[in-house]
């Protein structure tokens, strides 16, 4: 494999992948300047990263490395996979350094890397839980103990740090550990352990390490970990995706985070090998997830038991698990599928998941988190500043830090615009030309998007027409309309000899949409959800004093007004309209069931002006009931 250049600070490097249609841009080639994502990334840099580092110190996560290096004589602290939280934080900090160099942050990063490097064993092994008194237990319980999972996060952090800074300090640590893993795991006849990890992560990490170093041994090792899965070596259970070989999988099952991490790893291996059976399996799994086992938010995992997918159409609202990490894993998987195939359906789901399943996991002030993301609540589910199992907080941080790299990509002679936000991009085409773009928009609040071309030359420009844009998207160049009725869920191509100052304008009408659910999702029968543009909405008591969302009845043809208030929840657009209110719950006192028609009229509680807010912004004010799915007439 060819080594990627050090200056290419890309998250998933498909520049040398023969089976990928698209190549990503380096993080520092994209500068976001909007009020939505740029503000989120600033909070991530200035608030989230520092507080997370402090929690890693306060909870003993970094002390565990000092202990393993012999610098401290204290017991191991926390859960056996706590190393991974430090690695994810390092990845987040590294991607941040790629876009916003910061001497103080770099100093902290280097100090943490020193603690990690000093804890590594002479043979390359590195896991602070299996040190000293537990050294003999290494690799004895791959199913449960997350050793390869932690190793994968180390590798991803190391690649991020190398690509962002050029330093090979952490990369050298990761390579020594990867070499140890390659020497330890493989075909049994070679005297190696024919096992894999119960929590996937190592697969995509090894592929990215191979891309960064040019070492094909790491790619072969990732293939081995895919090949051995499904043989029952770690118990043969759906929970670990060990029940069937990966090439035979046809439904997403088991622990939701593990499943989407596995699929991301499969996509990475396919990008390098072109093995058709892997691609076919990925298509079946994507179909299973998106048509039968995914929440309207894009959230994944309907069961608290096992943090798992349920059966088809098993999507309870109040008991939705929808772990933040599962949404992040979905973003990772869909980004890889988008790079492979250039199909807008992956970009659509990626965007939808970012806004509606990832962002709810982090408070607007960047300091508290959701582990689970229910779609209905009585006011008791609130974000926490940290968790004993703190996988989600640094996972959110690393995704946000890497976000600029998701907005654009390139193919042979074309630029692809996947997502919309005010800002600039510097796009290097494969033939060496550099094209500069400036995007102007108020997306996601407005569907008016303009892209100014600031470089002369002939190339194609692909702009995504989101799947939600069902009402007449139009495209114009320099004020002349060139296309109307653009197909939702596609890319609109404009190819011409561009002149500096040329402007392409994409107009996406944003009306409020009522979304209904498959009738087999019994809990949502007779209910609708509200969406505007890419955003899912909910009703929260903070905007509607005295109202429980369960009592609302939406008319068949509601008339919503839209109001923007910069002082509310960071400047959201709120939807307001009159809704019927069910009879007071008191009319059901002492009654669980009754004959239809024997009680008050269904809407006997009168009408009220009701306000809805974007779902990502709920639970940022006083506690109270919240609901996404509203009862509806007709």
N, C-alpha and C positions, 0 to 999 in steps of 0.2 A: 504493500500500500504506500501511496505517496504521502509525505509529510505535509500537512497544511502549514501555511506560513504563519509565523508567530503573530503578525499584525492583524490576522483575521480573527477578531473577537466575536465569533459567531457562536450561537448556542448549540445548534445541531449542524455540523458541517457536511453538507452533501456536495461540495464543490468537485469532489473526485468520485462521487458515487454514480456508477454507470446506469443505475436503474431509477434515478430520481430525475424528475422533469425540471424541478426548480432548485435554485441555489439561494440561500439566505444572504442578507446583508449583515455586515458587522454592526455591533451595537452602536459604536460611535459614529456610524454613517447616518444615523437617524436622530434628529433633535426634535422632541415634542415640545410644543409651546402652547398647548391648549389649557382650558380651565378644568378639564376633567382628568385625563391621564397624567399630564405633567404635574398637576397638584398632588395626585396620588403618589407619584414617584418621589416627589420632594418630601412628603411625609415619610415615605419608606426610608429615605436617606437620613433625614434629620431626627426622626423619632423612633421608628420601628427598629432599625438596625442597632442603635445605641442601647435601647431598652432590652432587646433580645440578648445582646452580648452580656449585659449586666445580669440577666436571669441565668445565662449559662455559667457565669461565675458564681452567683449566689446559690445555685442549686447543685454545685459541685461537678457540673459536667466537664469543665476545663480542669478542675482539680483532679479528676480521674486520670487525665493524661499526666499530670505532675506526679501523681501516685505511681503510675505505671513506669515512669522514668526514674523512680527512686528519690524524688525530690520531697515527697511528703509521706509521712507514716500515718495514713488514715484509711478507714474502710472505703471500699467502692461505694459511690453514692448514686441512688436512683435505679432506674430500670436498665436491664442488661444491654439495651440498644441505644443508650443515651449518647454514645459517640456520634451517632448519625445526626443529631440535632446541631452539634458543633460544626459538622461538615456542611450541612445545609446553610447554616449561618455564614460560613466562609464562602460558599458559592455565591450567596446573595451579596456579600461585601465585595467579592471580586468583580461581579458584573457591574456593581455600582462604580467601582474604580475605573472600569472601562469607559463609562460615560461621564463620570464626574471625579477626576483625580482629586484626592484629598489626603494630604500628608498625615493628618491625625488618624484617619481610618486606616491608611496603609501601615502605620506604625502598629496599630492594634492587630491587624491581620498578620503582620510578620511575627508578632509576639505569640499569637495563637499557633501559627505554623511551627514555631520553635518548640512549643510544648508537644505538638503532635509528633514532630520528627524525633524528639528525644525519647518518646515513648515506644518507638518502633523496635521490635526485637531483631537480633542479628540475622535471623533467617528471613526477614522481611515481614513477618506476621505483625499485625497491628490491630488489637482490640483490647481496650482497657479492662473489660470485664474478665477476660480470660488471661489474666496476668497473675504471677506469683502463685497463690494457693489454687487457682483454677486453670493453670497452664496445661495440665494433663487432660482437661476436658475439651480442648480445642477440637472443632470439627466432629464432635461426637453427637450433636443433636442439631443437625442442619434444619430439620423441620421447624423447630420452635425458636431457636436462639439468635437468628438474624445476623450471623457473622458475615455472610456474603452480602447481605443487604447493607450493612454498615460499610463494608469494603467498597460497594458501588458508590455510595454517597461520597466517600473519600476521593474516588477517582473522578467523579463529576466536579467536585470542588477543585481538585488539582488541575483539571483541564481548564476550568473557568479562570483560575488564577494565572495559569500559564498564558492563556489567550489574552487576558486583560492586561497583564503587566510585563510579560516576557520572562519573568523569573521561573526557573525550573526547580526551585527548592521543594515545593509541595509535589510537583510532578515527579521528581525523583523518588519521593516517599511512596507515591501511588504506584510507580512502576515496580519498585522492589516488592511491594505487596502483590501486585498483579502477577509478577514472575513466580512468587511463592504459590499463588493460587493455581497457576498453570502447571506447576510441578506437582501439585497435590491432587488435582481433580482431572479425571479423564477416563478413558476406557479401562475397565478392570483388569484386562489382560496385561496392561502396561504397569500394573502395580499401583494404580491410582484409585482414588475414591470415586465411585460411579454414582455421585449424588449431586443434588442441587439444593438451593435454599428454599425454605418454606415461604419466604417473602421476596418476591421478585424485585429487582433493581439492578443487579449485577450485569444483566444482559445488555441493557442500553449503555451502561457505564463503560463496559469493556469495548463496545463498538466505538464509542466516542474517544476512548483512550487510544484505540488503534488508529483512528483518523488523525489524532493529534501527534502521534509519534511515528506513524508509518509501520508499526510493528504488527504484522498480520497474525502473529501468534495470539494476540488478544481477540481478534475477530473469530478465529477458530475456537477459542475458549467460550466465547459467547454462543456460538453455534452448538457446542457441546452441551451447555446448560439448557438450551432449548430442546435438544435431542433427547436428553435423559428425563425430561419432565414427562409425566404420563405413564411411566413404567412402574409406578407404585413404590419407588425407592424411598420416598418420604411419607408414605402412608396411603397414597392413592385416593385422597379425598378431594372433592370439589372445592372445599375451602381453600386449598393450596394450589388449585388448578393442576392437580397431579392425577386426575382421574382418567384422562385420555391424552394421547400424544397431541402436541400443539397443532399439527397439520390436520387433525381430525376435529378440532373444536368447531362447534356450530352455535353455541349460546354462551353468553357471559354468565358466569356462575361464581359462587364463593365470595371471599373477601374482595370487596369492590376495588380497593386501592391496588391490591396485588394483581388483580385481573387486568386493569388498564396499564399498569407498569409492564406486565408481561407483553401486552399487545404493542406497546411502544418499542420494547426490545425486539419483538418479531419484525416490526416495520424497519427498524435499523438494520437488522441482519438481511432482510429482503433487499434493502437499498444497495447493499454491497454484493449480494450473491445472485439476485434475480430469481430465486427459487419460487416457481409459480405456486406451489402448494402453500407456501406461507402467505402469499398475497390472497389466495382464495379463502384461506382460513380467516384472514383479517377482514375481508369483505363480509363473511358470514357473521362474525362477531360484531361488527359495526351495525349490521342490520338488526341483529338480536337486541343490541343495546338501545338503538334509537327508535325502534318501532314497538318495543314491548317492555323495556325495563329502565326507562329514564324518566325522571320528573320533568314537568314543564319548565322548570328552572334550568335544566341541564344537569341537575344533581343526580348522583348515583348511589345506590345502596339503600334498600328499603327496610332492612332489618337491623335492629340493635344486636341481635344474636349473631355473632360472627362478623359484624360490620359489613354485612353481605348483601348481594343481590337477592331478591326474592324470586318467586315464580313470575311468569308472564302476567303483566297487568297488576301485580301486587305493589301498589304505590300509595300507601297510607300517607296522609298529610301531617297530622300532628305527631305521628310516630316515625316520620321520615328520618332516616339516619343521615343520608346525603352528606357524608363526611367531606369537609373542605379539601382534604388531601385527594379524595377520589375525583373531585372536580378538576384539581390541578393535574392529576394523572390523565384525565380526559383531554385537557388542553395539550399535554405533551404528545399523546397518541395522535390527536387530530392534526397537530402541526406536522408531524412526520408523514401522515397520509397526504396532507396537502402538498408537501415537498415532493412526495413520490409521484402524485398523479395530477396536480394542478386542478382538482375538482372543487368547485365552489361550495359543495355541500359540507366539506370538511372545514372550510373557512367560516361558513355560516354557524356551524355548531361550536367552533372554537370561540367565535365572538360571543355567541349566546351564552356559553358557559362562563366566559370571563366576566361578563356583566352580571349574570344572574345566579351563578353558583359559586364562583370564586370570591367575588367582592363582598358578598354577605358575610364571609368568614372573617372579615377584618373591620373593626370599627372605623368610623370616619376620622378619628383622631390618631389612628395607627397604633393603639396601645392595648386593645383587647380583642379577643378572638372567639369565634364559634368553632367548635369541633363538629357538631351536628348542625344541620340547617333545615329545620322543619318548615313546612308550608302553611302551618296553622299553629297557633300557640295561645295559651291562656294568660300569658304575661309572666310566666315563671322561668322561661328559657332566656338566659342573659349571657352576654359575652364575658369571658374570663381573661385576666391578664396573663395567665400561663397555665400549663397543665402538667401533671406528673408525667403523662405521656404527651410530650410537647411536639409531636410530629408536624402539626398543622402550622403553628406560627412561623418557623423558619422556612417552611415550604412556600407559604404565601410570599414571604420576603424575597426568596430567590426568584420566584416567577415574576413578581413586579419589577425586580431589578433587571431582568432580562427582557422585559416587554418590548422595548423599542425594536428589537430584532425580529419581531413578528409582523411588522406592518408592511414590509415590502419584500419582494424577492425578484430574481431574474431568471430568464431562460436564455436560449441561444442569442436572440437579438431583440428581446422584449423585457419590459419592466412590468411587474405585477403589483398592483395596489390592493392589498387585502383588507386593510382596516383604515378608518378615517379619524384623523385628529389634526388640528392645526400644528404645523411644523415644517421642517425641511428634511430632505434626504439627498445624500450623495451616492449615486448608484454607479458602480463599476460594471460595465458590460463585459462579457467574456473576450471580446476583441480588443479590450484595453481602453475603450472610450469611457469617459466619466460624464454622467448626466446628472444635472442638478434639478431638483424639483422643489416647489414650495406648495404646500397644501393649506387651503383656507376653508374652515368649516366650524360650526358649533355642534357638530355631532358629539354625543348621541341625542342632543335636544333638537337639532335641525337636520333635515336631510339634504340641505344644499351644500354641495362640495365642489370646490374648484381646485384644479391642479395646474399650476403654472410651470411650463417647461422653460428652463433658463439656459439651455444648451442647444446648439444647432446640430442636426443630424437626422438620419432616418432610422427609426426603430418603432416597435410596437409598444403600445401602452394598454394594459389590461386593467380595467376597473371593475371591482366586484359589485354586482347588483344583488343585494342581500335577498335571501329567500322571503323575508318578511315584507318586502316592497311589492305589494299586490296591486297597486293602483297607479299604474302609468308612469314608471320611471322614464326620464328623458335624458338625452346626451346631446351636448352642443360643443362646438369648437369655435373659439373666437366669436361668440355670440350667434353663430349659425347652428340651428338645430339640425343634427345629422341622423338622429335615431329617436324613435318614440316607442312606447310599449315594450321596453326592454324586458327580457325574460327573467323573472325572479330566480335567484339561485344559480346565477351564471356569471361569467366575466364578459364585459363589453370591450371589444378590441378596437383601438384606433391606431392605424398605421399610416404614417405620412412622413414627409420631410419637414421636420420641426424647425421653427425659428425661435430664437430667444424672445420670451414674452407671450408665446402662444398659451392660450388658456383652454383647458378642457373642463366643462362644467357638467356634473352629474346631479340631477334633481330627483330626490326620493321623497314623494309625499308621505308625511307622517300623520296618519289618522289613528284614532284609538281603535284597536281591534279586539273583538270578543273571541276568545279561543275556547273551543270545547275539547273534550277528552274522549278517547275511545270508550264505548259503552261498557266494556268489560272491566274498566276501573270503576268499581261499584260506588266508591265513596264520592266520585265526582259526577255521577249521573244527575242531570238537572242543574248543573253548575257551570259557570264560565270563569275564565281568568281574563284579566285585562292586560293588553300589551300596547305599547306605543313605540314605534321604531324597534330597536333591539332590546328594549327594556320591559321586563315583567313588573307589574304593579301589585300592590297589596293594600289592604285597608287596616289601619292601625288606630287604636283608641286615642293615641296622643293627638290625632287630628280630628277625632270624632268623639268628643266627651259623651259618656253615657251610652255609647253604642257598642254592642258586641257584634263583630263581623258575621257571626253565625245567624244573626237575626235579619240581615239585609236581604232584599229581594230586588234584583236588577230587572228593569223592564226589557221588553224584547227589542226596543229601539231607543236606547239611552242617548241622551244629549249631554256630552261632557264639554265643559270649558277647561281651558288650560291656563295655568297661572305659574309664572316663574318668579321666585322670590330668592334673591341672593342670601338672605338671612336664614333660610330654612334648609337644614341638612346639606349645607355646602352649595346651595343654589340649584335645587332640583326643579323640574317641571311637575307640578301637582295637577291631578285630574279631579274636577269637581262636578257633581251632578246629583239630581234628586233620585232617591231610591226609596222604595217602600220598606217599612220596618214591620217585622212579624209581631204578632200579639205579644204582650209581656210574658216572659217565662212563667210568671206567677199563675197564669191560666192553666199551666200544666202541674201545679202543685199537687203532690201525692199521686201523680199519674205518669206511667211510663208508656202505656199504649191506650188508644181509644179508637172508636169507630170513626172513619172518615166522615167529616161533615158535622160531627157532634160538638166541635169546639168553635172558637171564634174564627172569622175569616182569616185566610192565610196571611193577608197583609193588614190585619186589623190594628196594627200599631201606628198607622199614619205614615207620612212621608217625611224624609229628612234630607237636607243637603249633606252629601257625604264626600269626603276627600280621600283620594288614593295617592300613594307615594311609590316611587321605585322600590322594589323588594330589597335591593341591595342595601338600602338605607334604613331598614327597620331596626328597632331595638337600639337606636342611638339616643333616645330620649327616655322619658319616664316609662316604666313598665306598664303593660296593658295588653289585652287580647289583640291578635293579628290574624288575618286570613288572606290567602291568595285566591282560593276558589269561592265564588259567591253564588248563592242560589239565584236562579234566573227564571223568568217567565218564558213560556213557549218552548 
